[in-house]
Amino acid sequence: MNSAPFAWMICAIACELIGTTALKLTQGGERPVWFIAVACGYTAAFVLFSRALTSFPLGIAYAMWAGLGIVGSTVIGFMLFREPLSWTSLSGILVILAGVVLVNLGNADRLS
């Protein structure tokens, strides 16, 4: 199994999280220097995501991108910005992670 597509995906998600974190750090535009990191993070994320899309079906790729992005941004918000995290939110994160795993496992059982 070629691990490069997963590496592209993980790097894309990491860059998206960098861009999103930088967006929070702009404080609504009050600290515009962070927009440089936003632009770089999102640009790199889309370039890397496009590479991952050459090997993953669109639905599978987007499920990983969105699901792991939500989990990552929640963890960053909690750890870096001290945003609250409830047991309900933690339960939701576990459901999202389970969904990402199931979607990937289901990729082996394609209908077509």
N, C-alpha and C positions, 0 to 999 in steps of 0.2 A: 504494500500500500504506500502510495506517495504521500508523504507528510507535508509537502510544500503548500498545497492548498490550505491546510489548517494553519500553517505558519502565516500565510498571507492574511487569513481571516483574523487570527489573534492580533497581528500587528495592526490591521485595519481598526479593530475594536479599540486597541490601546490608543491609537492616534485620535480616534473619535472621542475617547474619554479625555484626552489631553485638551482637545478643542473645546469640549463642553465645560471642563473645569476652568479653562481660561476664560470662557464666556461668563461664568459665575464671577470670576475675579475682576471682570470689567466694572462690576458694581453698577450695572445699568448704563454704562458709557462714561461713568465718572473717572475711570482709570483706563483710558483708551489704548495705552501701550499694550495691554493684554490682547487687543484685537489682532496683533501680529501672530501671537500664538494660536488664536482661534483660527485664523486663515490657514496657517501652516498645518495645524492639526487636522482640520477638516479636509484640506486639499490632499494631504497624505492619506487620510482615511479613505477617501473616495478612489484614489489611484490604487491603493492596496485592495480595496473591496472589489474593484473591477477585475483585478488579477484573480481573486478568489472565485469570482463568478465564472471564470473559464472552466472551472472544475466542479462547481456545485450547481445543482438546480436552483433557480431563483428563489423558490419558496423556502428551501432548506437554508440557503445563505442568509435570507432576510430574517428568518426565525433566529438563527444564531446571532446575527448582527444586533437585532432589536433586543432579544432576550438578555444576552450577555452585556449589552450596553446599559440596559436598565439595572441589572444587578451591580455592575461596576460603578455606575453613577450613584446608586444608593449607598454603596460602601464608601465611596469617596466623600459623599455628602455627610455621612455619619462621622467618618474619621477626620476629615480635613476641616469641615465647616460646622461640626458639632450639631448637625441637623438631627432631629429626633427620629427614632426608629422603634416602632411598636412590634409587639408579638404578631399582630395581624400583618404588618408589612413583612416581617421575617417569613411568615407562612407563605405570603405571596411570592417572595423571592424563591422559596423552595419549589413552589408550583412552577414558576418560570423555568428554573433550572431543570426540573423534571420534564417539562415540555420540550426544551431544547434537546435533551437526551433522547426523548421519544421520537422527535422529528428526525433526528440523525439516524436512529436505529431503523425507523420506518423507511429511510432512503434505500435500504437494502431490499425492501419488499415492494418495489415500485409497481404500480398498476400497469404501466405500459411496457 
